Amino acid sequence: MQKRMAEPAESAEAALWLLSDRASFATGAALAVDGGHTAN
């Protein structure tokens, strides 16, 4: 788990990836952008 809050740009990069052609094969998945907080 990260010991810091995410920078706004880090969350935005995840959203941009989901909107891009690079995520075209990602379907029906939850993408946690929480620094590992929910992995415990």
N, CA, C and O atoms as a printed pandas DataFrame, in Angstrom:
     atom_number atom_name residue_name chain_id  residue_number  x_coord  y_coord  z_coord
0              1         N          MET        A               1    0.846   -1.177    0.000
1              2        CA          MET        A               1    0.000    0.000    0.000
2              3         C          MET        A               1    0.891    1.240    0.000
3              4         O          MET        A               1    1.895    1.311    0.708
4              5         N          GLN        A               2    0.494    2.206   -0.810
5              6        CA          GLN        A               2    1.210    3.473   -0.856
6              7         C          GLN        A               2    0.954    4.249    0.429
7              8         O          GLN        A               2   -0.126    4.157    1.011
8              9         N          LYS        A               3    1.913    4.985    0.852
9             10        CA          LYS        A               3    1.759    5.776    2.073
10            11         C          LYS        A               3    1.568    7.258    1.747
11            12         O          LYS        A               3    2.052    8.140    2.457
12            13         N          ARG        A               4    0.851    7.499    0.654
13            14        CA          ARG        A               4    0.578    8.881    0.242
14            15         C          ARG        A               4   -0.724    8.906   -0.538
15            16         O          ARG        A               4   -1.217    7.873   -0.992
16            17         N          MET        A               5   -1.265   10.088   -0.685
17            18        CA          MET        A               5   -2.448   10.286   -1.510
18            19         C          MET        A               5   -2.014   10.387   -2.966
19            20         O          MET        A               5   -0.904   10.827   -3.266
20            21         N          ALA        A               6   -2.883    9.983   -3.848
21            22        CA          ALA        A               6   -2.588   10.075   -5.280
22            23         C          ALA        A               6   -2.608   11.523   -5.735
23            24         O          ALA        A               6   -3.382   12.344   -5.242
24            25         N          GLU        A               7   -1.747   11.807   -6.675
25            26        CA          GLU        A               7   -1.803   13.105   -7.339
26            27         C          GLU        A               7   -2.975   13.068   -8.324
27            28         O          GLU        A               7   -3.262   12.009   -8.881
28            29         N          PRO        A               8   -3.643   14.170   -8.550
29            30        CA          PRO        A               8   -4.755   14.189   -9.507
30            31         C          PRO        A               8   -4.363   13.639  -10.880
31            32         O          PRO        A               8   -5.167   12.982  -11.541
32            33         N          ALA        A               9   -3.147   13.905  -11.299
33            34        CA          ALA        A               9   -2.690   13.426  -12.610
34            35         C          ALA        A               9   -2.631   11.906  -12.656
35            36         O          ALA        A               9   -2.843   11.318  -13.717
36            37         N          GLU        A              10   -2.348   11.256  -11.530
37            38        CA          GLU        A              10   -2.291    9.796  -11.504
38            39         C          GLU        A              10   -3.672    9.177  -11.733
39            40         O          GLU        A              10   -3.801    8.180  -12.444
40            41         N          SER        A              11   -4.677    9.760  -11.141
41            42        CA          SER        A              11   -6.044    9.289  -11.377
42            43         C          SER        A              11   -6.474    9.593  -12.804
43            44         O          SER        A              11   -7.138    8.775  -13.442
44            45         N          ALA        A              12   -6.105   10.747  -13.300
45            46        CA          ALA        A              12   -6.462   11.131  -14.665
46            47         C          ALA        A              12   -5.811   10.205  -15.682
47            48         O          ALA        A              12   -6.428    9.870  -16.694
48            49         N          GLU        A              13   -4.568    9.783  -15.428
49            50        CA          GLU        A              13   -3.899    8.875  -16.355
50            51         C          GLU        A              13   -4.620    7.536  -16.446
51            52         O          GLU        A              13   -4.693    6.952  -17.527
52            53         N          ALA        A              14   -5.149    7.044  -15.343
53            54        CA          ALA        A              14   -5.912    5.797  -15.373
54            55         C          ALA        A              14   -7.178    5.971  -16.206
55            56         O          ALA        A              14   -7.529    5.092  -16.993
56            57         N          ALA        A              15   -7.860    7.093  -16.038
57            58        CA          ALA        A              15   -9.070    7.360  -16.817
58            59         C          ALA        A              15   -8.745    7.498  -18.300
59            60         O          ALA        A              15   -9.467    6.980  -19.151
60            61         N          LEU        A              16   -7.662    8.197  -18.603
61            62        CA          LEU        A              16   -7.267    8.354  -20.000
62            63         C          LEU        A              16   -6.907    7.018  -20.633
63            64         O          LEU        A              16   -7.212    6.786  -21.803
64            65         N          TRP        A              17   -6.265    6.142  -19.879
65            66        CA          TRP        A              17   -5.932    4.819  -20.402
66            67         C          TRP        A              17   -7.218    4.054  -20.734
67            68         O          TRP        A              17   -7.316    3.432  -21.792
68            69         N          LEU        A              18   -8.201    4.100  -19.831
69            70        CA          LEU        A              18   -9.460    3.397  -20.087
70            71         C          LEU        A              18  -10.170    3.932  -21.325
71            72         O          LEU        A              18  -10.860    3.181  -22.014
72            73         N          LEU        A              19  -10.011    5.203  -21.610
73            74        CA          LEU        A              19  -10.643    5.819  -22.772
74            75         C          LEU        A              19   -9.845    5.641  -24.057
75            76         O          LEU        A              19  -10.317    5.989  -25.139
76            77         N          SER        A              20   -8.638    5.099  -23.938
77            78        CA          SER        A              20   -7.766    4.995  -25.101
78            79         C          SER        A              20   -7.923    3.661  -25.829
79            80         O          SER        A              20   -8.557    2.733  -25.327
80            81         N          ASP        A              21   -7.342    3.585  -27.003
81            82        CA          ASP        A              21   -7.325    2.336  -27.763
82            83         C          ASP        A              21   -6.488    1.261  -27.079
83            84         O          ASP        A              21   -6.677    0.075  -27.350
84            85         N          ARG        A              22   -5.571    1.649  -26.202
85            86        CA          ARG        A              22   -4.717    0.692  -25.513
86            87         C          ARG        A              22   -5.518   -0.180  -24.542
87            88         O          ARG        A              22   -5.047   -1.250  -24.156
88            89         N          ALA        A              23   -6.702    0.248  -24.143
89            90        CA          ALA        A              23   -7.539   -0.515  -23.223
90            91         C          ALA        A              23   -8.661   -1.238  -23.965
91            92         O          ALA        A              23   -9.649   -1.647  -23.355
92            93         N          SER        A              24   -8.511   -1.392  -25.266
93            94        CA          SER        A              24   -9.593   -1.959  -26.069
94            95         C          SER        A              24   -9.925   -3.410  -25.711
95            96         O          SER        A              24  -11.021   -3.877  -26.018
96            97         N          PHE        A              25   -9.010   -4.124  -25.073
97            98        CA          PHE        A              25   -9.259   -5.521  -24.720
98            99         C          PHE        A              25   -9.692   -5.667  -23.265
99           100         O          PHE        A              25   -9.968   -6.782  -22.823
100          101         N          ALA        A              26   -9.759   -4.582  -22.517
101          102        CA          ALA        A              26  -10.198   -4.604  -21.120
102          103         C          ALA        A              26  -11.720   -4.496  -21.090
103          104         O          ALA        A              26  -12.284   -3.474  -21.481
104          105         N          THR        A              27  -12.372   -5.544  -20.628
105          106        CA          THR        A              27  -13.834   -5.531  -20.548
106          107         C          THR        A              27  -14.286   -6.085  -19.205
107          108         O          THR        A              27  -13.738   -7.073  -18.717
108          109         N          GLY        A              28  -15.265   -5.460  -18.624
109          110        CA          GLY        A              28  -15.889   -5.966  -17.405
110          111         C          GLY        A              28  -14.971   -6.068  -16.213
111          112         O          GLY        A              28  -15.172   -6.930  -15.357
112          113         N          ALA        A              29  -13.978   -5.223  -16.132
113          114        CA          ALA        A              29  -13.047   -5.275  -15.015
114          115         C          ALA        A              29  -13.138   -4.001  -14.188
115          116         O          ALA        A              29  -13.418   -2.920  -14.706
116          117         N          ALA        A              30  -12.897   -4.153  -12.904
117          118        CA          ALA        A              30  -12.804   -2.984  -12.036
118          119         C          ALA        A              30  -11.337   -2.613  -11.916
119          120         O          ALA        A              30  -10.500   -3.462  -11.610
120          121         N          LEU        A              31  -11.033   -1.383  -12.150
121          122        CA          LEU        A              31   -9.669   -0.904  -12.064
122          123         C          LEU        A              31   -9.545   -0.036  -10.819
123          124         O          LEU        A              31   -9.983    1.115  -10.799
124          125         N          ALA        A              32   -8.943   -0.605   -9.790
125          126        CA          ALA        A              32   -8.770    0.148   -8.536
126          127         C          ALA        A              32   -7.568    1.068   -8.669
127          128         O          ALA        A              32   -6.445    0.610   -8.882
128          129         N          VAL        A              33   -7.803    2.337   -8.544
129          130        CA          VAL        A              33   -6.722    3.323   -8.598
130          131         C          VAL        A              33   -6.649    3.923   -7.191
131          132         O          VAL        A              33   -7.003    5.078   -6.957
132          133         N          ASP        A              34   -6.176    3.089   -6.276
133          134        CA          ASP        A              34   -6.195    3.478   -4.860
134          135         C          ASP        A              34   -4.876    3.195   -4.147
135          136         O          ASP        A              34   -4.829    3.179   -2.917
136          137         N          GLY        A              35   -3.810    2.974   -4.902
137          138        CA          GLY        A              35   -2.512    2.747   -4.288
138          139         C          GLY        A              35   -2.415    1.464   -3.485
139          140         O          GLY        A              35   -1.545    1.335   -2.623
140          141         N          GLY        A              36   -3.299    0.511   -3.759
141          142        CA          GLY        A              36   -3.277   -0.766   -3.054
142          143         C          GLY        A              36   -4.116   -0.805   -1.801
143          144         O          GLY        A              36   -4.094   -1.797   -1.073
144          145         N          HIS        A              37   -4.853    0.249   -1.534
145          146        CA          HIS        A              37   -5.629    0.332   -0.285
146          147         C          HIS        A              37   -6.670   -0.790   -0.161
147          148         O          HIS        A              37   -6.858   -1.327    0.930
148          149         N          THR        A              38   -7.346   -1.152   -1.254
149          150        CA          THR        A              38   -8.381   -2.181   -1.172
150          151         C          THR        A              38   -7.827   -3.587   -1.355
151          152         O          THR        A              38   -8.596   -4.549   -1.337
152          153         N          ALA        A              39   -6.518   -3.736   -1.529
153          154        CA          ALA        A              39   -5.914   -5.053   -1.722
154          155         C          ALA        A              39   -5.790   -5.847   -0.428
155          156         O          ALA        A              39   -5.526   -7.048   -0.470
156          157         N          ASN        A              40   -5.970   -5.215    0.695
157          158        CA          ASN        A              40   -5.794   -5.922    1.974
158          159         C          ASN        A              40   -6.938   -6.814    2.229
159          160         O          ASN        A              40   -6.973   -7.494    3.254
